[in-house]
Amino acid sequence: MLKKITNSLPITDSICENNKPTPITCDYCGKERPMLFKNIPLKGKRWVNAACPCIEVRENEFLERQVQEETNRKIHQFLRLSSSIEELRDYNFNNLKVRSGMETAYKKVQEFVEHFEDNEKLGLLIFGESGNGKTHLTASGANELLKRGYSVIFLTEKDLLSRLKETNNFNNEERFFEIMNACVHADLLVWDDFLSSQRLSQNEKDLIFQIVNGRERANKPIWFTSNLTEEEFIKGKYAKVLDDKERTWSRIVGNTTPVFNKASDYRKLRAIARLNNQSIEEIEKETI
C-alpha cells in the first residue's frame, strides 16, 4: 500500500539537492508549483512537486460558499416565522424619522448593530408610549443585520404565542419544535409588543420562560419592544405576570440594556395635526 501511494506522488528522478529540476505549472492558475526536497519512504531523497498554493485558496473559497449557503438557508427558514415580513422588510435607518425623544434609542440600536457579536447575549429592552417608533427602529436594526448575513426572527408576542398554541392544538410536535428551536437559536430574536398579553396561561408562561432561558444559555440576544411606562419598568409592575417567582423578568432585565423611548405617539400626533390643519413638527414643538 505504501509503495502504491508513493508511486502516485509527483516525485522527480532528481536525487541531488543542487540539481533542482524544472517545476511544472499549475493546471488552474498557470503559475509554477513549488518544489520541495524531501525524504520519500522507499525512494530516498527526491525533489517533489508540491501542490500549488491556489488549491488552498480555492478550497477555502469553497468552504466559505458552503457556510454562506447554509447561513442563507437558515435565514430563509427563520424569515418564514417572522411577523409581517413584507412590511418589515421596508424598514431601514434611511426612512426612519428620528423624532424628539427617540435619539437615545436610535443611538443604542445602531451601537448594538455595529457591535453585534461583541455584545453576545446582551440585548435591548426599548419601552415607551405606543406608536413612538419602537418597531420601526428595531426592524431597521434587524434588517441591517440580515444584510450582514445574520439570522433574525421578528415576532410580535401575540403572533408568537398564537403560533405555538396552534401547533399544540393540532398536536404538531414537529412544527412546535421547529418554532421553538428557531426562537432559541436564531442570531437575533426581536420580540415586539412584549407584555402586551396581560393574562397568560401557565402554558404560555412556561413557553416564554423556555425561550428566554434558552437564549440566555445559547448566549443569544433578544431585542424587546414594550409599551411599559418608565415607572412600570422601574417598579417591575408586570414581573409577576410572567411567573410568580419573577424568574423570567429577572433574566430579561439581567440580559438587556433598558432604553426609555421618550418620543410621543406618532399616530396620535398625525391625527391632531389633521384636526388642527398643522404639521406634525408644529404639534411636536407645542408639546415640548
C-alpha positions as a Markdown table, in Angstrom:
| # | Residue | x | y | z |
|---|---|---|---|---|
| 1 | Met | 0.0 | 0.0 | 0.0 |
| 2 | Leu | 2.8 | 2.4 | 0.9 |
| 3 | Lys | 4.6 | 1.7 | -2.4 |
| 4 | Lys | 1.4 | 2.3 | -4.3 |
| 5 | Ile | 0.9 | 5.7 | -2.6 |
| 6 | Thr | 4.5 | 6.9 | -3.1 |
| 7 | Asn | 4.3 | 5.8 | -6.8 |
| 8 | Ser | 1.4 | 8.2 | -7.2 |
| 9 | Leu | 3.2 | 11.2 | -5.8 |
| 10 | Pro | 4.6 | 13.9 | -8.2 |
| 11 | Ile | 8.2 | 12.8 | -7.4 |
| 12 | Thr | 11.0 | 13.6 | -9.8 |
| 13 | Asp | 14.0 | 11.4 | -10.5 |
| 14 | Ser | 16.4 | 14.1 | -9.3 |
| 15 | Ile | 18.3 | 12.8 | -6.1 |
| 16 | Cys | 20.7 | 15.8 | -5.8 |
| 17 | Glu | 19.6 | 18.8 | -3.8 |
| 18 | Asn | 21.7 | 21.1 | -6.0 |
| 19 | Asn | 20.1 | 19.7 | -9.2 |
| 20 | Lys | 16.7 | 21.2 | -8.9 |
| 21 | Pro | 14.5 | 20.1 | -11.9 |
| 22 | Thr | 12.3 | 22.4 | -13.8 |
| 23 | Pro | 9.0 | 23.0 | -12.0 |
| 24 | Ile | 5.7 | 22.1 | -13.5 |
| 25 | Thr | 2.9 | 24.7 | -13.9 |
| 26 | Cys | -0.4 | 24.6 | -12.1 |
| 27 | Asp | -3.4 | 23.5 | -14.3 |
| 28 | Tyr | -5.6 | 26.1 | -12.6 |
| 29 | Cys | -3.6 | 29.3 | -12.2 |
| 30 | Gly | -0.7 | 28.6 | -14.7 |
| 31 | Lys | 2.0 | 29.5 | -12.1 |
| 32 | Glu | 4.9 | 27.3 | -11.3 |
| 33 | Arg | 4.2 | 24.8 | -8.5 |
| 34 | Pro | 6.7 | 24.9 | -5.5 |
| 35 | Met | 9.5 | 22.3 | -5.4 |
| 36 | Leu | 10.4 | 20.5 | -2.1 |
| 37 | Phe | 13.5 | 18.3 | -1.5 |
| 38 | Lys | 12.0 | 15.6 | 0.7 |
| 39 | Asn | 13.0 | 12.2 | 2.1 |
| 40 | Ile | 10.5 | 9.8 | 0.5 |
| 41 | Pro | 9.8 | 6.3 | 2.0 |
| 42 | Leu | 11.3 | 3.5 | -0.2 |
| 43 | Lys | 12.8 | 6.0 | -2.6 |
| 44 | Gly | 15.2 | 8.2 | -0.6 |
| 45 | Lys | 15.6 | 11.9 | -1.0 |
| 46 | Arg | 13.9 | 13.3 | -4.1 |
| 47 | Trp | 12.6 | 16.6 | -5.5 |
| 48 | Val | 8.8 | 16.7 | -5.2 |
| 49 | Asn | 6.3 | 18.9 | -7.0 |
| 50 | Ala | 4.2 | 20.4 | -4.2 |
| 51 | Ala | 0.6 | 21.4 | -4.5 |
| 52 | Cys | 0.0 | 24.9 | -5.8 |
| 53 | Pro | -1.0 | 27.5 | -3.1 |
| 54 | Cys | -4.0 | 28.4 | -5.2 |
| 55 | Ile | -5.5 | 25.0 | -4.2 |
| 56 | Glu | -5.8 | 26.0 | -0.6 |
| 57 | Val | -7.3 | 29.4 | -1.7 |
| 58 | Arg | -9.9 | 27.6 | -3.9 |
| 59 | Glu | -10.7 | 25.1 | -1.1 |
| 60 | Asn | -11.2 | 28.0 | 1.4 |
| 61 | Glu | -13.4 | 29.8 | -1.0 |
| 62 | Phe | -15.5 | 26.6 | -1.5 |
| 63 | Leu | -15.8 | 26.2 | 2.3 |
| 64 | Glu | -16.8 | 29.9 | 2.7 |
| 65 | Arg | -19.5 | 29.4 | 0.0 |
| 66 | Gln | -20.8 | 26.3 | 1.8 |
| 67 | Val | -21.0 | 28.2 | 5.1 |
| 68 | Gln | -22.7 | 31.2 | 3.4 |
| 69 | Glu | -25.2 | 28.9 | 1.6 |
| 70 | Glu | -26.1 | 27.2 | 5.0 |
| 71 | Thr | -26.4 | 30.6 | 6.6 |
| 72 | Asn | -28.7 | 31.8 | 3.8 |
| 73 | Arg | -30.8 | 28.7 | 4.2 |
| 74 | Lys | -31.2 | 29.3 | 7.9 |
| 75 | Ile | -32.0 | 32.9 | 7.4 |
| 76 | His | -34.7 | 32.0 | 4.9 |
| 77 | Gln | -36.1 | 29.4 | 7.3 |
| 78 | Phe | -36.2 | 31.9 | 10.1 |
| 79 | Leu | -37.7 | 34.6 | 8.0 |
| 80 | Arg | -40.7 | 32.4 | 7.3 |
| 81 | Leu | -41.5 | 32.6 | 11.0 |
| 82 | Ser | -41.3 | 36.4 | 11.2 |
| 83 | Ser | -44.4 | 38.5 | 11.6 |
| 84 | Ser | -45.5 | 40.9 | 8.7 |
| 85 | Ile | -42.2 | 40.2 | 7.0 |
| 86 | Glu | -43.1 | 42.1 | 3.8 |
| 87 | Glu | -43.9 | 45.3 | 5.7 |
| 88 | Leu | -40.9 | 45.0 | 8.0 |
| 89 | Arg | -38.5 | 44.5 | 5.1 |
| 90 | Asp | -39.0 | 48.1 | 4.0 |
| 91 | Tyr | -38.0 | 49.5 | 7.4 |
| 92 | Asn | -34.4 | 50.9 | 7.5 |
| 93 | Phe | -32.4 | 53.7 | 9.1 |
| 94 | Asn | -32.7 | 55.8 | 5.9 |
| 95 | Asn | -36.5 | 56.0 | 6.1 |
| 96 | Leu | -36.7 | 56.2 | 9.9 |
| 97 | Lys | -37.6 | 59.7 | 11.1 |
| 98 | Val | -35.7 | 60.3 | 14.4 |
| 99 | Arg | -38.1 | 62.4 | 16.3 |
| 100 | Ser | -37.6 | 64.3 | 19.5 |
| 101 | Gly | -37.3 | 61.9 | 22.4 |
| 102 | Met | -36.1 | 58.8 | 20.5 |
| 103 | Glu | -32.4 | 59.9 | 20.0 |
| 104 | Thr | -31.1 | 57.7 | 22.7 |
| 105 | Ala | -33.0 | 54.6 | 21.5 |
| 106 | Tyr | -31.8 | 55.3 | 17.9 |
| 107 | Lys | -28.2 | 55.6 | 19.0 |
| 108 | Lys | -28.4 | 52.4 | 21.1 |
| 109 | Val | -29.8 | 50.3 | 18.3 |
| 110 | Gln | -27.1 | 51.5 | 15.9 |
| 111 | Glu | -24.4 | 50.7 | 18.5 |
| 112 | Phe | -25.9 | 47.2 | 19.0 |
| 113 | Val | -25.9 | 46.6 | 15.3 |
| 114 | Glu | -22.3 | 47.8 | 14.9 |
| 115 | His | -21.0 | 45.7 | 17.8 |
| 116 | Phe | -23.4 | 42.8 | 17.5 |
| 117 | Glu | -21.0 | 39.9 | 18.1 |
| 118 | Asp | -19.2 | 41.7 | 20.9 |
| 119 | Asn | -22.5 | 42.0 | 22.8 |
| 120 | Glu | -23.1 | 38.3 | 22.8 |
| 121 | Lys | -26.3 | 37.6 | 24.8 |
| 122 | Leu | -26.8 | 41.3 | 25.8 |
| 123 | Gly | -29.9 | 42.5 | 24.2 |
| 124 | Leu | -32.2 | 45.6 | 24.3 |
| 125 | Leu | -35.5 | 46.4 | 26.1 |
| 126 | Ile | -36.9 | 49.5 | 24.4 |
| 127 | Phe | -40.0 | 50.7 | 26.2 |
| 128 | Gly | -42.3 | 53.8 | 25.9 |
| 129 | Glu | -45.6 | 55.1 | 24.6 |
| 130 | Ser | -47.4 | 53.1 | 21.9 |
| 131 | Gly | -46.7 | 54.3 | 18.3 |
| 132 | Asn | -43.5 | 56.2 | 19.1 |
| 133 | Gly | -41.3 | 54.3 | 16.6 |
| 134 | Lys | -40.0 | 51.3 | 18.6 |
| 135 | Thr | -41.0 | 48.8 | 16.0 |
| 136 | His | -39.6 | 50.8 | 13.1 |
| 137 | Leu | -36.4 | 51.3 | 15.0 |
| 138 | Thr | -35.8 | 47.6 | 15.9 |
| 139 | Ala | -36.9 | 46.4 | 12.5 |
| 140 | Ser | -34.3 | 48.8 | 10.9 |
| 141 | Gly | -31.6 | 47.3 | 13.0 |
| 142 | Ala | -32.8 | 43.7 | 12.3 |
| 143 | Asn | -32.8 | 44.4 | 8.5 |
| 144 | Glu | -29.3 | 45.7 | 8.7 |
| 145 | Leu | -28.1 | 42.6 | 10.5 |
| 146 | Leu | -29.9 | 40.4 | 7.9 |
| 147 | Lys | -27.9 | 42.2 | 5.2 |
| 148 | Arg | -24.7 | 41.3 | 7.1 |
| 149 | Gly | -25.6 | 37.6 | 7.0 |
| 150 | Tyr | -27.1 | 37.1 | 10.5 |
| 151 | Ser | -30.3 | 35.1 | 11.1 |
| 152 | Val | -33.1 | 37.1 | 12.6 |
| 153 | Ile | -36.6 | 36.4 | 13.7 |
| 154 | Phe | -39.1 | 39.3 | 14.2 |
| 155 | Leu | -42.2 | 38.3 | 16.1 |
| 156 | Thr | -44.9 | 40.1 | 17.9 |
| 157 | Glu | -45.8 | 38.5 | 21.3 |
| 158 | Lys | -49.3 | 37.8 | 20.1 |
| 159 | Asp | -48.1 | 36.1 | 16.9 |
| 160 | Leu | -45.5 | 34.0 | 18.7 |
| 161 | Leu | -48.0 | 32.7 | 21.3 |
| 162 | Ser | -50.7 | 32.1 | 18.8 |
| 163 | Arg | -48.4 | 30.1 | 16.6 |
| 164 | Leu | -47.2 | 27.9 | 19.5 |
| 165 | Lys | -50.8 | 27.4 | 20.6 |
| 166 | Glu | -51.8 | 26.4 | 17.1 |
| 167 | Thr | -49.2 | 23.7 | 16.9 |
| 168 | Asn | -50.3 | 22.5 | 20.4 |
| 169 | Asn | -54.0 | 22.3 | 19.4 |
| 170 | Phe | -53.2 | 20.3 | 16.3 |
| 171 | Asn | -50.6 | 18.1 | 18.2 |
| 172 | Asn | -48.0 | 19.1 | 15.6 |
| 173 | Glu | -44.9 | 18.4 | 17.6 |
| 174 | Glu | -42.5 | 18.8 | 14.6 |
| 175 | Arg | -43.8 | 22.3 | 13.9 |
| 176 | Phe | -43.7 | 23.2 | 17.6 |
| 177 | Phe | -40.1 | 22.2 | 17.9 |
| 178 | Glu | -39.2 | 24.0 | 14.7 |
| 179 | Ile | -40.6 | 27.3 | 16.1 |
| 180 | Met | -39.0 | 26.8 | 19.5 |
| 181 | Asn | -35.6 | 25.9 | 18.1 |
| 182 | Ala | -35.7 | 28.8 | 15.7 |
| 183 | Cys | -36.6 | 31.2 | 18.5 |
| 184 | Val | -33.8 | 29.9 | 20.6 |
| 185 | His | -31.0 | 29.6 | 18.0 |
| 186 | Ala | -31.5 | 32.5 | 15.6 |
| 187 | Asp | -28.7 | 35.0 | 15.9 |
| 188 | Leu | -31.3 | 37.6 | 17.0 |
| 189 | Leu | -34.8 | 37.4 | 18.2 |
| 190 | Val | -36.8 | 40.7 | 18.0 |
| 191 | Trp | -39.7 | 40.4 | 20.4 |
| 192 | Asp | -42.2 | 43.1 | 19.5 |
| 193 | Asp | -45.0 | 44.2 | 21.9 |
| 194 | Phe | -43.5 | 42.4 | 24.9 |
| 195 | Leu | -46.0 | 42.1 | 27.8 |
| 196 | Ser | -48.9 | 43.1 | 25.5 |
| 197 | Ser | -50.6 | 39.9 | 26.9 |
| 198 | Gln | -51.6 | 40.7 | 30.4 |
| 199 | Arg | -53.3 | 37.4 | 31.0 |
| 200 | Leu | -51.1 | 34.5 | 30.3 |
| 201 | Ser | -52.0 | 30.8 | 30.8 |
| 202 | Gln | -49.5 | 28.7 | 32.7 |
| 203 | Asn | -48.5 | 27.0 | 29.4 |
| 204 | Glu | -47.8 | 30.4 | 27.8 |
| 205 | Lys | -45.7 | 31.5 | 30.8 |
| 206 | Asp | -43.7 | 28.2 | 30.5 |
| 207 | Leu | -43.1 | 28.8 | 26.8 |
| 208 | Ile | -41.9 | 32.3 | 27.3 |
| 209 | Phe | -39.5 | 31.2 | 30.1 |
| 210 | Gln | -38.2 | 28.4 | 27.8 |
| 211 | Ile | -37.4 | 30.8 | 25.1 |
| 212 | Val | -35.8 | 33.5 | 27.3 |
| 213 | Asn | -33.9 | 30.9 | 29.3 |
| 214 | Gly | -32.8 | 29.0 | 26.2 |
| 215 | Arg | -31.4 | 32.1 | 24.5 |
| 216 | Glu | -29.5 | 33.0 | 27.7 |
| 217 | Arg | -27.9 | 29.6 | 27.7 |
| 218 | Ala | -27.2 | 29.8 | 24.0 |
| 219 | Asn | -25.6 | 33.2 | 24.5 |
| 220 | Lys | -28.0 | 34.8 | 22.1 |
| 221 | Pro | -29.6 | 38.3 | 22.5 |
| 222 | Ile | -33.3 | 39.4 | 22.4 |
| 223 | Trp | -34.4 | 42.9 | 21.4 |
| 224 | Phe | -37.7 | 43.6 | 23.2 |
| 225 | Thr | -40.1 | 46.4 | 22.5 |
| 226 | Ser | -42.8 | 47.2 | 25.0 |
| 227 | Asn | -45.4 | 49.9 | 25.9 |
| 228 | Leu | -44.3 | 49.9 | 29.5 |
| 229 | Thr | -44.0 | 53.3 | 31.1 |
| 230 | Glu | -40.9 | 54.4 | 32.8 |
| 231 | Glu | -42.5 | 53.9 | 36.3 |
| 232 | Glu | -43.8 | 50.4 | 35.3 |
| 233 | Phe | -40.4 | 49.3 | 34.2 |
| 234 | Ile | -38.6 | 50.7 | 37.3 |
| 235 | Lys | -41.1 | 49.0 | 39.7 |
| 236 | Gly | -41.2 | 45.8 | 37.6 |
| 237 | Lys | -45.0 | 46.1 | 37.8 |
| 238 | Tyr | -45.7 | 43.2 | 35.5 |
| 239 | Ala | -42.9 | 40.9 | 36.6 |
| 240 | Lys | -45.3 | 38.5 | 38.2 |
| 241 | Val | -47.4 | 38.4 | 35.1 |
| 242 | Leu | -44.6 | 36.2 | 33.6 |
| 243 | Asp | -44.3 | 33.9 | 36.6 |
| 244 | Asp | -44.9 | 34.2 | 40.4 |
| 245 | Lys | -41.2 | 33.9 | 41.2 |
| 246 | Glu | -40.1 | 36.5 | 38.7 |
| 247 | Arg | -37.6 | 34.2 | 37.1 |
| 248 | Thr | -38.4 | 35.3 | 33.6 |
| 249 | Trp | -38.3 | 39.0 | 34.4 |
| 250 | Ser | -35.0 | 38.6 | 36.2 |
| 251 | Arg | -33.4 | 37.0 | 33.1 |
| 252 | Ile | -34.8 | 39.7 | 30.8 |
| 253 | Val | -33.6 | 42.7 | 32.8 |
| 254 | Gly | -30.3 | 40.9 | 33.5 |
| 255 | Asn | -29.6 | 40.3 | 29.8 |
| 256 | Thr | -30.8 | 43.6 | 28.3 |
| 257 | Thr | -29.9 | 47.2 | 28.2 |
| 258 | Pro | -33.1 | 49.1 | 29.1 |
| 259 | Val | -33.8 | 52.2 | 26.9 |
| 260 | Phe | -36.7 | 54.6 | 27.5 |
| 261 | Asn | -38.0 | 55.9 | 24.2 |
| 262 | Lys | -39.5 | 59.3 | 25.2 |
| 263 | Ala | -41.0 | 60.1 | 21.8 |
| 264 | Ser | -44.7 | 60.6 | 21.7 |
| 265 | Asp | -47.3 | 58.6 | 19.8 |
| 266 | Tyr | -46.8 | 59.5 | 16.1 |
| 267 | Arg | -50.3 | 58.2 | 15.1 |
| 268 | Lys | -51.9 | 60.5 | 17.7 |
| 269 | Leu | -49.8 | 63.5 | 16.6 |
| 270 | Arg | -50.8 | 62.9 | 13.0 |
| 271 | Ala | -54.5 | 62.8 | 13.9 |
| 272 | Ile | -54.1 | 66.1 | 15.9 |
| 273 | Ala | -52.2 | 67.7 | 13.0 |
| 274 | Arg | -55.0 | 66.8 | 10.6 |
| 275 | Leu | -57.6 | 68.1 | 13.0 |
| 276 | Asn | -55.8 | 71.5 | 13.5 |
| 277 | Asn | -54.5 | 71.7 | 10.0 |
| 278 | Gln | -51.0 | 71.8 | 11.2 |
| 279 | Ser | -47.8 | 69.9 | 10.5 |
| 280 | Ile | -46.6 | 67.2 | 12.9 |
| 281 | Glu | -43.5 | 69.2 | 13.5 |
| 282 | Glu | -45.6 | 72.2 | 14.7 |
| 283 | Ile | -47.6 | 70.0 | 17.0 |
| 284 | Glu | -44.4 | 68.5 | 18.5 |
| 285 | Lys | -42.9 | 71.9 | 19.2 |
| 286 | Glu | -46.1 | 72.9 | 21.0 |
| 287 | Thr | -45.9 | 69.8 | 23.3 |
| 288 | Ile | -42.2 | 70.2 | 24.2 |
